[in-house]
Amino acid sequence: MRVLLVYPRFPKTFWSYEKILELVNRKVLLPPLGLVTVAAILPQEWEFKLVDRNIRAVTEAEWQWADVVILSAMIVQKDDLLDQIREAKRREKRVAVGGPYPTSVPQEAEKAGADYLILDEGEITLPMFIEAIAQGKTGGTFRSNDVKPDVTTTPIPRYDLLEFDAYDSMSIQFSRGCPFQCEFCDIIVLYGRKPRTKSPAQLLAELEYLYSLGWRRGVFMVDDNFIGNKRNVKLLLQELKIWQAEHQCPFRFNTEASVDLAQDQELMDLMVECNFDAVFLGIETPDEDSLQLTKKFQNTRSSLIESVQSITRAGLRPIAGFIIGFDGEKDGAGDRIVRFAEQTAIPTTTFAMLQALPNTALWHRLDKEGRLRGKDGNINQTTLMNFIPTRSLEQITREYIESFWELYDPVKYLDRTYRCFLMLGAPKCKAPAKMPSWVDVRALLIVCWRQGIKRNTRWKFWHHLFSIIKNNPEVWDHYLAVCAHNEHFLEYRQIVRDELEAQLTEFRAREAEITAEVEIQPKALVS
């Protein structure tokens, strides 16, 4: 069996980072971990080719080579997923799909022509697909019926199928699931509220494989909530600390965690000792009423400002997720988010309007209340809300556009980054010094030219850089890397403004049409 694994293209998003990746001569931030895991679960006597469409298109020779095409996608990739299903069917190929988006909305992939729907988690449903292929079945839907797999049985992903030079970081997974119950989150729908972890030995074997393939850059721990099972995470980190020391700290890690990480100093220290240098935190909003309403209770148990600062001082750069548009939200929510980011000196924030994602508690509630504007959802930063909010949609969108613009003002971004790195604890896991590559030197020179000479950020850039070198010298290279992110946000904030302004114009036109129809109908009845 010849299997062509295809990863659909992402639109331009907050995380696409094109301008930064150009600097270091790479094309994509992260690889398709799901597909290389699928390849490891399928029979190893089968042949595999993997094409990440974020790197390049599928060639005609690759289409012709394949006996079956397997695609996996997140909701933000849905347009290209459906296009690629149609492309495969146009060539009369059998098509199988899986991943978060098809699992949430299987009818869309089926309508586009997919033959096999391999839904839920592949450790359970891929063996059903293999059996169907062995029996000569030309289609089928495979579901786990709420059974969650034991991830200690998951094999080492087939990282060898990836084009390493194209990626900025690698992905690895220790656990699935999250113990919390945030109303808007689809993680607990897809993977459950009981975090399931791999064994430390299992994860170290995956790292050893990456190491043997020559990988020496960043590794993103893609867990839904890395600290969901604190006991098991600490057991892993104790082993990982030894592994990193034995291998001379070849990897820098970052991950996602709930903000209650700040209450566990031992856990933060272990992470820094293993060379974790950044953590994504789901802050969502500084408005406590909104946090209570959306059942994000873990963010209300202690001061959010103090929590973020504790995490920073421990040596973990905070990246924060913010959302605007919660029910009952008071005017000025965007300004309050900007103020919070400034107070806590969080350089990078993923800021979006609330979306009701399929099958979440929020989606079901709004559906019952007749407030959904569409049964689909999209978590891109350039998408209007897909439901009727309690405030004016236009007002929320205006606040969002202006707040996003202000957050990524180049001078304010540099100031926040500077204040963050003055506070940031020094790294504790240190790789041996080595000569920088020409790619890294070139990237550094471009950033210095653009931000330190060409733009009006020049005074701030040099003042802040020399101050960091003087006051916190062990983080200067990390500091410069985060300064480089400004290149992406400078362009991306304009994309957010332009696309949302266009969508608002369309929305107003549709609303005007509906109002006109409502006004015409009574007149028609009278006449």
C-alpha positions as CSV (number, residue, x, y, z in Angstrom):
1,M,0.0,0.0,0.0
2,R,1.4,3.4,-1.1
3,V,0.2,6.1,1.2
4,L,0.4,9.8,0.4
5,L,0.1,11.9,3.6
6,V,-1.0,15.5,2.8
7,Y,-1.1,18.4,5.3
8,P,-3.3,21.3,4.1
9,R,-2.2,24.8,3.9
10,F,-2.8,27.4,6.7
11,P,-4.1,30.9,5.7
12,K,-2.1,33.8,7.0
13,T,-2.5,33.7,10.8
14,F,-0.9,35.0,14.0
15,W,1.2,31.8,14.1
16,S,2.3,31.8,10.4
17,Y,5.2,34.1,11.1
18,E,6.2,34.4,7.5
19,K,8.4,37.5,8.0
20,I,10.4,35.9,10.8
21,L,10.8,32.6,9.0
22,E,12.1,34.4,6.0
23,L,14.9,35.9,8.2
24,V,16.2,32.4,9.1
25,N,15.5,30.8,5.7
26,R,12.7,28.5,6.9
27,K,9.2,28.1,5.6
28,V,7.0,26.7,8.5
29,L,6.9,27.1,12.2
30,L,5.9,23.5,13.2
31,P,5.5,20.2,11.4
32,P,2.3,18.0,11.2
33,L,2.9,15.9,14.3
34,G,-0.5,14.2,13.8
35,L,0.4,12.9,10.3
36,V,3.8,11.5,11.3
37,T,2.1,9.8,14.2
38,V,-0.5,8.3,11.9
39,A,2.4,7.0,9.7
40,A,3.9,5.3,12.8
41,I,0.6,3.6,13.7
42,L,-0.1,2.3,10.2
43,P,1.6,-1.0,9.0
44,Q,5.3,-0.3,8.6
45,E,5.5,-2.5,5.5
46,W,3.4,0.2,3.7
47,E,5.2,2.9,1.8
48,F,4.8,6.6,2.8
49,K,5.4,10.0,1.3
50,L,4.5,13.2,3.2
51,V,3.8,16.6,1.6
52,D,3.2,19.6,3.8
53,R,1.5,22.1,1.5
54,N,2.8,24.9,3.7
55,I,6.2,24.0,2.2
56,R,5.3,23.0,-1.3
57,A,2.5,21.6,-3.5
58,V,1.9,17.9,-4.2
59,T,3.5,17.0,-7.5
60,E,1.6,15.1,-10.2
61,A,4.0,12.2,-9.8
62,E,3.1,12.0,-6.1
63,W,-0.6,12.0,-6.9
64,Q,-0.1,9.2,-9.4
65,W,2.1,7.2,-7.0
66,A,-0.4,7.0,-4.3
67,D,-2.9,4.1,-3.7
68,V,-4.6,6.1,-0.9
69,V,-4.3,9.8,0.2
70,I,-4.6,10.6,3.9
71,L,-5.2,14.1,5.1
72,S,-5.4,15.7,8.6
73,A,-6.5,19.2,9.5
74,M,-7.4,21.7,12.1
75,I,-10.4,24.0,11.7
76,V,-8.3,26.9,10.4
77,Q,-7.1,24.6,7.5
78,K,-10.6,23.6,6.4
79,D,-10.6,25.4,3.0
80,D,-7.4,23.8,1.7
81,L,-8.5,20.4,3.2
82,L,-11.7,20.4,1.2
83,D,-9.8,21.5,-1.9
84,Q,-7.2,18.7,-1.6
85,I,-9.9,16.1,-1.1
86,R,-11.5,17.2,-4.4
87,E,-8.1,17.2,-6.1
88,A,-7.5,13.6,-5.0
89,K,-11.0,12.5,-6.1
90,R,-10.5,14.2,-9.5
91,R,-7.6,11.8,-9.9
92,E,-9.8,8.9,-8.7
93,K,-7.8,8.3,-5.5
94,R,-9.2,6.8,-2.4
95,V,-9.2,9.5,0.3
96,A,-9.1,9.1,4.1
97,V,-9.3,12.1,6.5
98,G,-8.9,12.6,10.2
99,G,-7.8,15.2,12.8
100,P,-9.6,17.8,14.8
101,Y,-11.7,19.4,12.1
102,P,-13.1,16.3,10.4
103,T,-13.8,14.8,13.9
104,S,-15.8,17.9,14.8
105,V,-17.5,18.4,11.4
106,P,-17.3,15.1,9.5
107,Q,-20.1,15.9,7.0
108,E,-18.0,18.6,5.3
109,A,-15.2,16.2,4.4
110,E,-17.7,13.6,3.4
111,K,-19.5,16.1,1.1
112,A,-16.2,17.0,-0.5
113,G,-15.7,13.3,-1.4
114,A,-13.7,11.6,1.4
115,D,-14.1,7.8,1.4
116,Y,-12.8,7.0,4.8
117,L,-13.5,9.1,7.9
118,I,-10.9,8.2,10.6
119,L,-12.3,10.2,13.4
120,D,-11.4,10.7,17.1
121,E,-8.0,9.4,18.2
122,G,-6.0,7.3,15.7
123,E,-4.7,4.7,18.2
124,I,-8.2,3.3,18.3
125,T,-9.7,4.2,14.8
126,L,-6.6,3.6,12.6
127,P,-6.7,-0.2,13.3
128,M,-10.3,-0.2,12.2
129,F,-9.3,1.6,8.9
130,I,-6.4,-1.0,8.4
131,E,-8.9,-3.8,8.8
132,A,-11.3,-2.2,6.4
133,I,-8.5,-1.9,3.8
134,A,-7.6,-5.6,4.4
135,Q,-11.2,-6.5,3.7
136,G,-11.3,-4.5,0.5
137,K,-13.8,-2.0,1.7
138,T,-13.8,1.2,-0.3
139,G,-15.2,3.5,2.4
140,G,-16.3,3.7,6.0
141,T,-16.6,5.9,9.1
142,F,-14.5,4.8,12.1
143,R,-15.2,6.2,15.6
144,S,-13.9,5.4,19.1
145,N,-17.4,5.9,20.7
146,D,-15.9,8.0,23.6
147,V,-13.2,5.5,24.4
148,K,-9.9,7.3,25.0
149,P,-6.7,5.4,24.1
150,D,-3.8,4.7,26.4
151,V,-1.1,7.0,24.9
152,T,1.7,4.8,26.4
153,T,1.0,2.5,23.4
154,T,1.6,5.3,20.9
155,P,4.7,4.6,18.7
156,I,7.5,7.0,18.0
157,P,6.3,9.4,15.3
158,R,7.9,9.0,11.8
159,Y,9.9,12.2,12.0
160,D,12.1,10.8,9.2
161,L,9.3,11.7,6.7
162,L,9.7,15.4,7.4
163,E,11.7,18.0,5.4
164,F,13.7,19.1,8.5
165,D,15.3,22.2,6.9
166,A,11.9,23.8,6.3
167,Y,10.8,23.8,9.9
168,D,11.7,26.3,12.7
169,S,10.8,23.9,15.5
170,M,9.8,20.3,16.0
171,S,6.7,19.1,17.8
172,I,6.4,16.4,20.4
173,Q,3.5,15.4,22.7
174,F,3.6,14.1,26.3
175,S,-0.1,14.3,27.2
176,R,-3.6,14.7,25.8
177,G,-6.6,16.3,27.6
178,C,-7.1,19.1,30.1
179,P,-8.8,18.9,33.6
180,F,-10.6,22.2,33.3
181,Q,-14.0,23.0,31.8
182,C,-13.7,26.2,29.8
183,E,-17.0,26.7,28.0
184,F,-15.5,27.8,24.6
185,C,-12.7,25.1,24.4
186,D,-12.9,22.1,22.1
187,I,-9.9,20.3,23.6
188,I,-12.1,18.7,26.3
189,V,-14.6,17.7,23.7
190,L,-11.9,16.1,21.5
191,Y,-9.6,14.6,24.1
192,G,-11.4,14.6,27.4
193,R,-10.9,16.1,30.9
194,K,-8.6,13.4,32.2
195,P,-5.1,14.1,31.0
196,R,-3.4,10.9,29.7
197,T,0.4,10.9,29.7
198,K,3.1,8.9,28.0
199,S,5.9,7.4,30.2
200,P,9.1,9.4,30.7
201,A,11.1,6.7,28.9
202,Q,8.7,6.8,25.9
203,L,9.1,10.6,25.5
204,L,12.8,10.4,25.9
205,A,12.9,7.8,23.2
206,E,11.2,10.2,20.9
207,L,13.7,12.9,21.7
208,E,16.5,10.5,21.2
209,Y,15.2,9.7,17.7
210,L,15.0,13.4,16.9
211,Y,18.5,13.8,18.2
212,S,19.8,10.9,16.0
213,L,18.2,12.5,13.0
214,G,20.3,15.6,13.6
215,W,17.7,18.0,15.0
216,R,19.3,20.6,17.3
217,R,16.7,23.5,17.4
218,G,13.6,24.2,19.4
219,V,11.0,21.6,20.4
220,F,7.4,22.6,21.1
221,M,5.6,20.4,23.6
222,V,2.1,20.5,22.0
223,D,0.2,19.2,25.0
224,D,-3.3,20.7,25.5
225,N,-2.2,21.6,29.0
226,F,1.4,20.4,29.8
227,I,0.7,20.6,33.6
228,G,-2.7,18.9,33.5
229,N,-1.2,16.0,35.4
230,K,1.4,17.6,37.6
231,R,2.6,14.4,39.2
232,N,3.5,12.8,35.9
233,V,5.0,16.0,34.5
234,K,7.4,16.3,37.4
235,L,8.4,12.6,36.9
236,L,9.1,13.4,33.2
237,L,11.0,16.6,34.0
238,Q,13.3,14.9,36.5
239,E,14.3,12.4,33.8
240,L,14.4,15.0,31.0
241,K,16.8,17.2,33.1
242,I,19.3,14.3,33.2
243,W,18.9,13.6,29.5
244,Q,19.4,17.2,28.6
245,A,22.6,17.3,30.7
246,E,24.0,14.1,29.1
247,H,23.3,15.5,25.6
248,Q,24.6,19.0,26.4
249,C,21.2,20.7,26.2
250,P,20.5,20.2,22.5
251,F,16.9,21.4,22.6
252,R,15.0,24.5,23.8
253,F,11.4,23.7,24.8
254,N,8.3,25.7,25.0
255,T,4.7,24.6,25.7
256,E,1.2,25.5,26.8
257,A,0.0,25.5,30.4
258,S,-2.7,26.8,32.6
259,V,-1.9,29.9,34.7
260,D,-2.0,27.9,38.0
261,L,1.6,26.9,37.0
262,A,2.6,30.1,39.0
263,Q,1.5,28.4,42.2
264,D,4.0,25.5,41.8
265,Q,7.6,26.9,42.2
266,E,9.1,23.4,42.0
267,L,7.4,22.7,38.7
268,M,8.6,26.0,37.2
269,D,12.1,25.4,38.4
270,L,12.2,21.9,36.9
271,M,10.9,23.3,33.6
272,V,13.7,25.9,33.5
273,E,16.3,23.4,34.4
274,C,15.2,21.3,31.4
275,N,15.6,24.3,29.1
276,F,12.0,25.4,28.8
277,D,12.1,29.1,28.0
278,A,8.6,30.1,27.1
279,V,5.0,29.1,28.0
280,F,1.7,29.9,26.4
281,L,-0.9,30.9,29.0
282,G,-4.7,31.1,28.4
283,I,-5.4,34.3,30.2
284,E,-8.4,35.1,28.0
285,T,-9.5,38.3,29.8
286,P,-8.7,40.3,33.0
287,D,-12.5,40.6,33.6
288,E,-13.4,38.2,36.4
289,D,-17.1,38.2,35.6
290,S,-16.3,36.9,32.1
291,L,-13.9,34.3,33.4
292,Q,-16.6,33.0,35.8
293,L,-19.3,32.9,33.1
294,T,-17.1,30.9,30.7
295,K,-16.1,28.6,33.6
296,K,-12.4,29.4,33.5
297,F,-12.4,29.2,37.3
298,Q,-8.6,28.4,37.5
299,N,-7.9,32.0,36.4
300,T,-9.9,33.5,39.3
301,R,-8.1,31.8,42.3
302,S,-5.2,34.2,42.5
303,S,-4.1,37.5,41.1
304,L,-3.5,37.1,37.3
305,I,-0.9,39.9,37.3
306,E,1.1,38.3,40.1
307,S,0.8,34.9,38.5
308,V,2.3,36.1,35.2
309,Q,5.1,37.9,36.9
310,S,5.9,34.8,39.0
311,I,6.2,32.7,35.8
312,T,8.4,35.4,34.2
313,R,10.7,35.7,37.2
314,A,11.1,31.9,37.2
315,G,12.7,32.1,33.7
316,L,9.7,31.3,31.5
317,R,8.7,34.0,28.9
318,P,4.9,34.3,28.9
319,I,2.9,34.2,25.7
320,A,-0.7,35.0,26.4
321,G,-4.0,34.1,24.7
322,F,-6.7,36.8,25.0
323,I,-10.4,36.8,23.8
324,I,-12.9,39.6,23.4
325,G,-16.7,39.1,23.0
326,F,-17.8,37.1,26.1
327,D,-21.5,37.4,27.1
328,G,-22.2,40.3,29.5
329,E,-18.8,41.9,28.7
330,K,-18.7,45.6,29.4
331,D,-17.6,48.3,26.9
332,G,-13.8,48.8,26.8
333,A,-12.8,45.1,27.1
334,G,-10.1,45.6,24.4
335,D,-8.5,48.5,26.3
336,R,-8.5,46.4,29.5
337,I,-6.7,43.6,27.7
338,V,-4.1,46.1,26.3
339,R,-3.6,47.5,29.8
340,F,-3.2,44.0,31.3
341,A,-0.5,43.1,28.7
342,E,1.3,46.4,29.4
343,Q,1.1,45.9,33.2
344,T,2.4,42.3,33.0
345,A,5.0,43.0,30.2
346,I,3.8,40.1,28.1
347,P,5.5,40.6,24.7
348,T,3.4,38.3,22.5
349,T,-0.3,37.9,22.8
350,T,-2.6,35.9,20.6
351,F,-5.7,38.1,20.6
352,A,-9.0,37.0,18.9
353,M,-12.7,37.5,18.9
354,L,-14.6,34.7,20.6
355,Q,-15.8,31.9,18.3
356,A,-18.3,29.2,19.1
357,L,-16.4,26.1,17.9
358,P,-18.5,23.0,16.9
359,N,-19.7,20.8,19.7
360,T,-18.3,22.9,22.6
361,A,-20.5,23.8,25.6
362,L,-20.6,27.4,24.2
363,W,-21.7,26.1,20.8
364,H,-24.5,24.0,22.3
365,R,-25.7,26.8,24.6
366,L,-25.8,29.4,21.8
367,D,-27.5,26.9,19.4
368,K,-30.3,26.4,22.0
369,E,-30.6,30.2,22.4
370,G,-30.9,30.6,18.6
371,R,-27.8,32.9,18.5
372,L,-25.5,31.0,16.2
373,R,-24.8,32.8,12.9
374,G,-23.4,29.7,11.4
375,K,-22.8,26.1,12.5
376,D,-19.1,26.4,11.7
377,G,-16.3,28.2,13.6
378,N,-12.9,29.6,12.8
379,I,-10.2,30.6,15.3
380,N,-8.2,32.8,13.0
381,Q,-7.6,36.4,14.2
382,T,-9.2,37.8,11.0
383,T,-12.7,36.3,11.4
384,L,-15.9,37.9,12.7
385,M,-17.7,36.2,15.6
386,N,-20.0,33.4,14.4
387,F,-22.8,34.1,16.9
388,I,-24.9,37.1,18.0
389,P,-23.1,38.6,21.0
390,T,-24.7,40.5,23.9
391,R,-22.9,43.7,22.8
392,S,-23.0,45.1,19.3
393,L,-20.9,43.0,16.9
394,E,-19.6,46.2,15.2
395,Q,-18.6,47.7,18.6
396,I,-16.7,44.5,19.6
397,T,-15.0,44.3,16.2
398,R,-13.9,48.0,16.4
399,E,-12.5,47.5,19.9
400,Y,-10.7,44.4,18.7
401,I,-9.1,46.1,15.7
402,E,-7.9,49.1,17.6
403,S,-6.6,47.0,20.5
404,F,-4.8,44.6,18.2
405,W,-3.3,47.6,16.4
406,E,-2.1,49.1,19.7
407,L,-0.7,45.9,21.1
408,Y,1.5,45.6,18.1
409,D,2.6,49.2,17.8
410,P,6.4,48.6,17.2
411,V,7.5,50.9,20.0
412,K,5.1,49.5,22.6
413,Y,6.0,46.0,21.6
414,L,9.7,46.7,22.1
415,D,9.0,48.4,25.4
416,R,7.0,45.4,26.7
417,T,9.6,42.9,25.5
418,Y,12.4,44.9,27.2
419,R,10.5,45.0,30.5
420,C,9.7,41.3,30.3
421,F,13.4,40.4,29.7
422,L,14.6,42.6,32.5
423,M,12.4,40.5,34.8
424,L,13.0,37.1,33.1
425,G,14.9,34.6,35.2
426,A,18.2,33.4,33.7
427,P,18.4,30.0,31.9
428,K,19.8,27.1,34.0
429,C,20.5,24.6,31.2
430,K,23.3,25.8,29.0
431,A,24.5,24.4,25.8
432,P,28.2,24.7,24.9
433,A,29.1,27.8,23.0
434,K,29.3,27.5,19.3
435,M,29.9,29.7,16.3
436,P,26.7,31.1,14.9
437,S,25.7,30.1,11.4
438,W,25.6,32.6,8.5
439,V,21.8,32.3,8.5
440,D,21.6,33.5,12.1
441,V,24.2,36.3,11.6
442,R,22.3,37.5,8.5
443,A,19.0,37.5,10.4
444,L,20.6,39.5,13.3
445,L,22.0,42.1,10.8
446,I,18.6,42.5,9.1
447,V,16.8,43.0,12.5
448,C,19.4,45.5,13.6
449,W,19.1,47.4,10.3
450,R,15.3,47.5,10.2
451,Q,14.6,48.2,13.9
452,G,17.9,49.9,14.9
453,I,18.5,52.2,11.9
454,K,15.7,52.3,9.4
455,R,12.6,52.8,11.6
456,N,11.7,55.2,14.3
457,T,12.3,52.4,16.8
458,R,16.0,53.0,16.5
459,W,16.7,54.8,19.8
460,K,14.6,52.3,21.8
461,F,16.1,49.3,20.0
462,W,19.7,50.1,20.9
463,H,19.0,51.5,24.4
464,H,17.0,48.3,25.3
465,L,19.5,45.9,23.8
466,F,22.5,47.4,25.6
467,S,20.5,47.5,28.8
468,I,19.6,43.8,28.6
469,I,23.3,42.9,27.8
470,K,24.3,44.9,30.9
471,N,21.5,43.9,33.4
472,N,20.5,40.4,32.3
473,P,23.2,39.2,29.9
474,E,22.3,35.5,29.9
475,V,19.0,36.2,28.0
476,W,20.2,38.6,25.3
477,D,20.0,36.1,22.4
478,H,16.5,35.1,23.5
479,Y,15.6,38.8,23.8
480,L,16.8,39.5,20.2
481,A,14.8,36.6,18.8
482,V,11.6,38.0,20.4
483,C,12.4,41.5,19.1
484,A,12.5,39.9,15.6
485,H,8.9,38.8,16.0
486,N,8.0,42.5,15.5
487,E,8.7,42.0,11.8
488,H,5.7,39.7,11.6
489,F,3.3,41.7,13.8
490,L,4.0,45.0,12.0
491,E,2.6,43.4,8.8
492,Y,0.0,41.2,10.5
493,R,-1.8,43.9,12.3
494,Q,-2.5,45.6,9.0
495,I,-3.9,42.3,7.6
496,V,-6.2,42.0,10.7
497,R,-7.5,45.6,10.2
498,D,-8.0,45.2,6.4
499,E,-9.8,41.8,6.5
500,L,-12.0,42.7,9.4
501,E,-13.0,46.1,7.9
502,A,-14.0,44.2,4.7
503,Q,-16.0,41.7,6.7
504,L,-17.7,44.4,8.7
505,T,-18.7,46.1,5.4
506,E,-20.2,42.9,4.1
507,F,-22.0,42.3,7.5
508,R,-23.5,45.8,7.5
509,A,-24.7,45.3,3.9
510,R,-26.4,42.0,4.8
511,E,-28.0,43.5,7.9
512,A,-29.4,46.4,5.7
513,E,-30.8,43.9,3.2
514,I,-32.6,42.0,6.1
515,T,-34.0,45.2,7.5
516,A,-35.3,46.3,4.1
517,E,-37.0,42.9,3.6
518,V,-38.7,43.1,7.0
519,E,-39.9,46.6,6.2
520,I,-41.2,45.6,2.8
521,Q,-43.2,42.5,4.0
522,P,-45.8,44.5,6.1
523,K,-46.4,46.9,3.2
524,A,-47.0,44.0,0.8
525,L,-49.5,42.5,3.3
526,V,-51.4,45.8,3.4
527,S,-51.5,46.3,-0.4
